[in-house]
Amino acid sequence: MGNDVYIQTPDGNRAEGGGNYFRFAFTALPRTLDAMKNFAMLVELPVPTYPQLSAYGLAGVDLRPGVRHDVSTANRIAEFRTAYQAVKDASETVPTGIPRYKLDSNDGFLVTVAEITAALTTYGAHPGVAIAEMPVGDPTWRNWIAFLRRAQAHGGLRTH
């Protein structure tokens, strides 16, 4: 068990090639989130509310694969999916870090370049950063920071 994190390209696709995937072991994610909190890289925001199918006149059965729909229902499904994706892609106008819920979940939330930049800027200004990535012990932290820097140079990342 664990969480998978993928770098995405600026056009929203999953980046191909090595170095674009990071896997948190089940026990490593809480430790990493604690370290990020200690470096003030995280912000505590409420988990956003997803749109309800009923608000679009839909039910779960409408989203099953292979079901044919009339044009009106197909349009409502498209509107629902767009609204659902917008929740997963949302970001603060001026981020001050990475919202914890985005990393502490496997819902496919987008961590934007701006959120990563804010987190890495705060991290870089911390007095303990010089020893944080020393090559001793568990490499998870230094590998995670390198992965964040790579994601910052691309289109952000998604958690799964």
C-alpha positions as CSV (number, residue, x, y, z in Angstrom):
1,M,0.0,0.0,0.0
2,G,1.1,3.6,-0.6
3,N,0.5,6.7,-2.6
4,D,1.6,7.2,-6.2
5,V,2.5,10.6,-7.5
6,Y,3.0,11.5,-11.1
7,I,4.5,14.6,-12.7
8,Q,2.3,16.1,-15.4
9,T,3.1,18.2,-18.4
10,P,1.8,21.8,-18.8
11,D,-1.0,20.5,-21.0
12,G,-2.2,18.2,-18.2
13,N,-0.9,14.9,-19.5
14,R,1.2,12.5,-17.5
15,A,4.9,13.1,-18.1
16,E,6.6,10.1,-19.8
17,G,10.1,8.8,-18.9
18,G,12.1,8.2,-15.9
19,G,12.0,10.4,-12.8
20,N,8.4,11.4,-13.4
21,Y,6.9,9.0,-10.8
22,F,7.3,8.8,-7.0
23,R,5.8,6.2,-4.7
24,F,5.3,6.8,-1.0
25,A,5.4,3.6,1.1
26,F,2.4,3.5,3.4
27,T,4.6,4.5,6.4
28,A,6.7,7.1,4.5
29,L,3.9,9.5,3.6
30,P,3.1,10.6,7.2
31,R,6.7,11.2,8.0
32,T,7.2,13.2,4.8
33,L,4.1,15.3,5.5
34,D,5.3,15.9,9.1
35,A,8.7,17.1,7.7
36,M,6.9,19.3,5.2
37,K,4.8,20.8,8.0
38,N,8.0,21.5,10.0
39,F,9.5,23.3,7.0
40,A,6.2,25.3,6.6
41,M,5.7,23.8,3.1
42,L,2.1,22.8,3.7
43,V,-1.1,24.8,4.2
44,E,-4.1,23.4,6.0
45,L,-7.2,24.0,3.9
46,P,-10.5,22.2,3.9
47,V,-11.0,19.4,1.4
48,P,-13.2,20.9,-1.4
49,T,-16.7,19.5,-1.9
50,Y,-17.2,17.6,-5.1
51,P,-20.3,18.3,-7.2
52,Q,-23.3,15.9,-6.6
53,L,-24.7,13.8,-9.4
54,S,-28.2,14.8,-8.4
55,A,-27.4,18.5,-9.0
56,Y,-27.0,17.5,-12.7
57,G,-30.1,15.2,-12.8
58,L,-27.8,12.2,-12.8
59,A,-27.4,9.0,-10.8
60,G,-24.5,6.6,-10.5
61,V,-25.9,4.3,-13.1
62,D,-25.5,7.1,-15.7
63,L,-21.7,6.9,-15.4
64,R,-21.4,3.2,-16.0
65,P,-19.3,2.3,-19.0
66,G,-21.1,1.1,-22.1
67,V,-24.4,2.9,-21.4
68,R,-25.8,4.9,-24.3
69,H,-27.4,8.2,-23.5
70,D,-29.5,10.8,-25.3
71,V,-27.9,14.1,-26.1
72,S,-29.3,15.9,-23.1
73,T,-28.0,13.3,-20.6
74,A,-24.6,13.1,-22.4
75,N,-24.3,16.9,-22.0
76,R,-25.2,16.7,-18.3
77,I,-22.6,14.0,-17.8
78,A,-20.0,16.1,-19.6
79,E,-20.9,19.1,-17.4
80,F,-20.6,17.0,-14.3
81,R,-17.2,15.6,-15.3
82,T,-16.0,19.1,-16.0
83,A,-17.1,20.4,-12.6
84,Y,-15.7,17.3,-10.9
85,Q,-12.3,17.8,-12.6
86,A,-12.3,21.5,-11.8
87,V,-12.5,20.6,-8.1
88,K,-9.4,18.3,-8.5
89,D,-7.5,21.0,-10.4
90,A,-8.4,24.0,-8.2
91,S,-5.8,26.1,-6.5
92,E,-5.7,29.3,-4.4
93,T,-5.1,32.5,-6.4
94,V,-1.8,33.1,-4.5
95,P,-0.7,29.9,-3.0
96,T,1.5,29.9,0.1
97,G,2.3,26.2,0.0
98,I,0.9,22.9,-0.9
99,P,-2.5,22.1,0.6
100,R,-2.0,19.0,2.8
101,Y,-5.2,17.3,1.6
102,K,-3.8,17.2,-1.9
103,L,-0.9,15.0,-0.8
104,D,-2.7,13.1,1.9
105,S,-5.1,11.7,-0.6
106,N,-5.2,9.5,-3.7
107,D,-8.0,11.4,-5.4
108,G,-5.8,12.8,-8.2
109,F,-5.6,16.3,-7.0
110,L,-3.4,18.6,-9.0
111,V,-0.6,20.2,-7.1
112,T,0.2,23.2,-9.2
113,V,3.6,24.7,-10.1
114,A,2.7,27.8,-8.1
115,E,1.9,25.7,-5.0
116,I,5.2,23.7,-5.4
117,T,7.1,27.0,-6.0
118,A,5.7,28.5,-2.8
119,A,6.5,25.3,-0.8
120,L,10.1,25.1,-2.2
121,T,10.7,28.8,-1.6
122,T,9.6,28.5,2.1
123,Y,11.8,25.3,2.4
124,G,14.8,27.0,0.8
125,A,14.6,29.9,3.3
126,H,14.5,27.6,6.3
127,P,17.7,27.6,8.4
128,G,17.8,23.8,8.6
129,V,17.7,23.2,4.9
130,A,21.5,22.7,4.6
131,I,21.4,19.5,6.5
132,A,17.9,18.3,5.5
133,E,19.1,16.6,2.2
134,M,22.4,15.1,3.5
135,P,23.0,11.7,2.0
136,V,22.6,9.7,5.2
137,G,19.8,7.4,6.4
138,D,16.5,7.1,4.6
139,P,16.7,8.7,1.2
140,T,12.9,9.4,1.0
141,W,13.2,13.1,1.9
142,R,16.0,14.1,-0.5
143,N,14.3,12.1,-3.3
144,W,11.0,13.8,-2.6
145,I,12.5,17.2,-2.7
146,A,14.3,16.4,-6.0
147,F,11.0,15.1,-7.3
148,L,9.2,18.4,-6.3
149,R,11.9,20.4,-8.0
150,R,11.4,18.3,-11.2
151,A,7.6,18.7,-11.0
152,Q,8.1,22.5,-10.5
153,A,10.0,22.5,-13.8
154,H,7.1,20.7,-15.6
155,G,3.4,21.1,-15.0
156,G,3.0,20.2,-11.4
157,L,2.0,16.7,-10.1
158,R,-1.0,14.5,-9.3
159,T,-1.5,12.2,-6.4
160,H,-3.1,8.7,-6.8
